[in-house]
Amino acid sequence: MSFKNYSENESIERIYNVLKGINPDDKEGFLGQMPKNEALSKIAQMFEVSSGENILLNIPLYIGTGTFFKVFTVSLEVFNTGTFLGVVSTLVNAYSLNVQYTGTFTAIQVVSGSNKVFVNPEYGLLLQGDATVWDDLRVPMNDARPGLSNSPEFAVFLTTGGSQGVFLWWFDDASEEELYFAVQIPHDYKQGTNLHPHVHWTPQTSATGTVSWGLEYTLSNITGTFGTTKIIYGNTPEPNDYSLVANRHYLTELPEIDGSDILNVSSMLVCRVFRNATGAGGSSDTYTPDAGLLEVDFHYQIDSLGSRSEYTK
């Protein structure tokens, strides 16, 4: 199609009138001031695109009423006129221009460079680049199990008055103690990205020193075979106090787990978490009181609401 070169005022009036269901030839003023931008004419023209025409439009979009305006930087891949009108109507509705749209939805992409949010009825919501988000794959330690030996002590953490109090697993500094658990990769996991394991814990008393935590694990995809275990260590807490503070909540990062081997959702990790009292792997442990384990979890990236099929992305 060819674009007409509407003036700024004509573009504004046509956009506003179409959104309000008014014939573009019925002149109605637009409150507030709009910035001068050649794209305004193209926006107005978009409402006259024939169904089925495909256009990629990159514009700064300013929509508002009165003296209130909100600025969006939008890139839309327009599959038909109705899709574009629906997108703009949604933005306008969010800022109190009473516009409704009931057309046929096909697809929307909101793009900034390599960062993209894509929505359509077949693929659902997909996130790419900086649009991906993070979540925790959590392993509460009450769900973990001690083994037949080298077990930490399950003992009171804090109490008040004559209450029973709350309990944690307490790990000794003099010998390696451990708990065992297994965890499944969620369906919203971004395939191929690394997992970021870390340990939440608390010191029993205030004292100087470092606590080293270790994680031993083996990984398998569905139909795969579990291989020899790997062990990773970490002893730098957040906050990185020179002297640890009793009952303070600390987080210790462990090295990333390579995601290139995680080939599908519902892959499994079988794990052993332990206090690295011997300082193996060059990760020294010099804090002499017990350390209470709160939780082990894995930060992972999300690029969808779930998987498109039951066992694969």
C-alpha positions in Angstrom: 0.0 0.0 0.0 1.0 3.7 -0.3 0.9 6.1 2.6 -0.9 9.4 2.4 1.0 12.2 4.1 -1.5 13.5 6.6 -0.7 16.6 8.6 0.0 16.2 12.3 -3.4 17.6 13.3 -5.2 15.5 10.8 -3.3 12.3 11.9 -4.1 13.0 15.5 -7.8 13.6 14.9 -8.2 10.5 12.7 -6.5 8.2 15.2 -8.6 9.6 18.1 -11.8 9.4 16.2 -11.3 5.9 14.9 -10.5 4.7 18.5 -13.7 6.3 19.7 -15.8 4.9 16.9 -16.3 8.2 15.2 -16.1 8.7 11.5 -12.7 10.3 10.7 -14.5 13.1 8.8 -16.3 14.2 11.9 -13.8 16.6 13.4 -13.3 16.3 17.2 -10.5 17.9 19.0 -7.8 15.9 20.8 -7.0 17.2 24.3 -3.4 17.9 25.3 -0.4 18.2 23.0 1.0 15.5 20.8 4.7 15.5 19.7 5.5 16.1 16.1 6.4 12.8 14.5 6.2 11.6 10.9 5.0 8.2 12.3 1.7 9.8 13.3 0.6 9.9 9.7 1.5 6.2 9.3 -0.4 5.3 12.4 -3.5 7.0 11.1 -3.1 5.1 7.8 -2.8 1.8 9.6 -6.5 1.9 10.3 -7.1 1.9 6.5 -4.9 -1.2 5.7 -6.7 -3.9 3.9 -7.1 -7.2 5.9 -4.2 -9.5 5.2 -1.5 -6.9 4.5 1.7 -7.4 6.6 3.6 -4.3 7.9 6.3 -4.0 10.5 5.9 -0.7 12.3 8.4 0.9 14.7 7.1 4.0 16.4 7.1 6.0 19.6 3.4 5.9 20.7 1.9 8.6 22.8 -1.6 8.2 24.0 -3.5 10.0 26.8 -6.3 12.4 27.7 -6.2 15.9 29.0 -2.7 16.8 30.3 -1.8 13.1 31.2 0.3 11.2 28.6 2.1 7.9 28.7 5.0 7.1 26.4 5.4 3.6 24.8 8.2 2.5 22.5 6.5 -0.2 20.5 7.3 -2.4 17.5 4.3 -4.3 16.2 4.2 -6.9 13.5 0.7 -6.3 12.1 -1.0 -9.3 10.5 -4.2 -7.5 9.9 -6.0 -4.3 10.6 -7.9 -5.8 13.5 -4.8 -6.9 15.3 -3.3 -3.4 15.2 -6.5 -1.7 16.3 -6.7 -4.2 19.2 -3.2 -3.4 20.4 -3.7 0.3 20.3 -7.1 0.0 22.0 -5.6 -2.0 24.8 -3.0 0.7 25.5 -5.6 3.4 25.3 -7.9 1.5 27.6 -5.2 1.3 30.2 -5.1 5.1 30.3 -8.9 5.7 30.5 -9.9 6.4 26.9 -13.1 4.3 26.9 -12.3 2.2 23.8 -13.5 -1.4 23.2 -12.3 -3.9 20.6 -13.8 -7.3 19.7 -12.0 -8.1 16.5 -10.2 -11.3 15.6 -6.8 -11.6 17.3 -3.9 -13.1 15.3 -0.6 -12.2 16.9 1.4 -9.4 18.5 5.1 -8.9 18.9 6.5 -6.1 21.1 10.1 -5.7 20.2 13.1 -3.7 21.3 16.2 -4.9 19.4 16.7 -8.6 20.2 14.3 -8.4 23.2 10.8 -9.6 22.3 7.4 -10.5 23.8 5.3 -12.6 21.4 1.7 -13.6 21.9 -0.6 -15.7 19.8 -3.3 -18.4 20.3 -1.0 -21.2 19.1 2.2 -20.5 21.0 0.9 -18.5 23.9 3.3 -16.1 25.6 6.9 -16.3 24.6 9.8 -14.2 26.0 13.2 -13.5 24.4 16.3 -11.6 25.3 16.0 -9.2 28.2 12.2 -10.0 28.3 12.9 -13.3 30.0 12.4 -13.4 33.7 13.8 -15.4 36.7 12.2 -17.6 39.3 13.3 -20.0 42.1 13.2 -23.8 41.8 12.8 -24.3 45.6 13.9 -27.2 47.8 12.6 -26.7 51.3 14.9 -28.6 53.7 12.0 -30.1 55.6 11.5 -32.1 52.4 15.1 -33.3 52.3 16.2 -36.6 53.9 19.2 -37.5 56.0 21.1 -40.6 55.0 22.2 -43.6 57.2 25.3 -41.7 58.4 26.7 -38.1 58.5 23.4 -36.6 59.4 23.0 -33.0 60.6 21.0 -32.4 63.8 17.4 -31.4 63.5 17.1 -29.0 66.5 15.4 -25.8 67.7 16.3 -22.6 65.9 14.3 -19.9 67.8 11.6 -20.0 70.4 9.6 -17.7 72.7 8.4 -18.2 76.2 7.6 -21.9 76.7 6.8 -22.6 73.1 8.2 -25.6 71.2 9.9 -23.1 68.8 10.9 -23.6 65.2 13.5 -26.1 64.0 16.3 -26.3 61.4 18.9 -28.8 60.3 22.2 -27.8 62.0 25.5 -28.7 60.3 28.7 -29.3 62.3 32.1 -27.7 61.5 34.2 -30.7 62.4 32.8 -33.3 60.0 31.0 -33.4 56.8 27.2 -33.7 57.2 24.6 -34.0 54.5 21.0 -34.2 53.3 19.5 -35.7 50.1 16.8 -34.6 47.7 15.7 -34.8 44.1 14.1 -31.9 42.0 12.4 -31.7 38.6 13.0 -29.0 36.0 9.8 -26.9 35.5 7.8 -26.6 32.3 8.4 -22.8 32.0 12.2 -23.3 32.1 14.1 -21.7 29.2 15.7 -24.7 27.5 19.5 -24.7 27.4 20.1 -21.9 30.0 22.2 -22.5 33.1 20.8 -23.1 36.6 22.1 -20.9 39.4 22.1 -22.9 42.7 22.5 -21.3 46.0 22.1 -22.0 49.7 20.1 -20.0 52.3 21.5 -20.5 55.8 22.0 -18.9 59.2 24.8 -19.0 61.8 24.2 -20.4 65.3 26.3 -17.7 67.0 28.2 -14.5 66.1 31.8 -15.3 65.2 34.4 -14.8 62.5 35.0 -17.3 59.8 33.6 -18.7 56.6 31.1 -21.5 56.0 31.6 -23.6 52.9 28.6 -25.4 51.3 28.8 -28.2 48.7 26.3 -29.7 46.2 26.8 -33.1 44.6 24.4 -33.8 41.7 23.6 -36.0 38.7 21.2 -35.0 35.9 19.1 -36.9 33.4 16.5 -36.0 30.8 13.5 -38.2 30.3 14.6 -41.5 28.6 18.2 -40.5 29.5 20.7 -42.1 31.8 22.1 -40.6 35.0 25.8 -40.2 34.8 28.7 -39.8 37.3 28.0 -37.1 39.9 29.6 -33.6 39.9 30.4 -31.6 43.0 30.4 -27.8 43.3 31.4 -25.6 46.3 30.9 -22.0 47.6 31.9 -20.1 50.7 31.2 -16.4 49.9 28.0 -15.3 51.6 25.7 -12.4 50.9 26.1 -10.2 52.9 29.8 -10.9 53.0 30.3 -10.1 56.7 33.8 -10.4 58.1 32.2 -11.6 61.3 29.1 -13.7 60.9 26.0 -12.5 62.8 23.9 -15.0 64.7 20.4 -15.7 63.2 21.1 -13.5 60.2 19.8 -14.8 56.8 22.8 -15.5 54.5 22.8 -16.6 50.9 25.8 -18.4 49.4 26.1 -18.8 45.6 27.4 -22.0 44.1 28.8 -22.4 40.6 26.3 -22.6 37.7 25.0 -25.9 36.4 25.5 -26.2 32.7 22.0 -26.0 31.0 23.2 -27.4 27.6 22.6 -30.9 28.9 19.0 -30.1 30.0 17.2 -31.2 26.8 13.6 -31.2 27.9 11.2 -30.2 30.7 10.7 -32.6 33.6 14.4 -33.5 33.6 15.6 -34.6 37.0 18.4 -33.6 39.4 19.4 -36.0 42.2 21.4 -34.1 44.8 23.3 -34.2 48.1 23.8 -30.9 49.9 26.5 -30.8 52.6 28.6 -28.5 54.8 32.1 -28.7 53.3 33.8 -28.9 56.7 37.0 -30.3 55.2 37.4 -27.4 52.8 37.5 -29.6 49.8 37.8 -28.0 46.4 39.7 -25.0 47.8 36.6 -23.7 49.5 37.7 -23.2 53.1 35.4 -23.5 56.1 36.7 -21.7 59.2 33.5 -20.9 61.2 33.5 -23.2 64.3 29.8 -23.1 65.5 27.0 -24.9 63.7 25.3 -23.5 60.6 21.6 -23.9 60.1 20.3 -24.7 56.6 17.2 -22.9 55.5 16.8 -23.9 51.9 18.5 -24.9 48.7 17.2 -23.4 45.5 18.1 -22.9 41.8 17.5 -19.6 40.0 16.3 -20.4 36.4 15.2 -18.4 33.4 11.6 -18.4 32.2 10.6 -17.8 28.5 7.0 -19.1 28.5 4.0 -19.8 30.7 4.7 -23.5 30.3 5.5 -26.1 27.7 3.4 -26.5 24.5 3.4 -30.3 24.9 3.3 -32.4 28.0 7.0 -33.3 28.0 8.8 -31.0 25.6 8.9 -27.2 24.9 
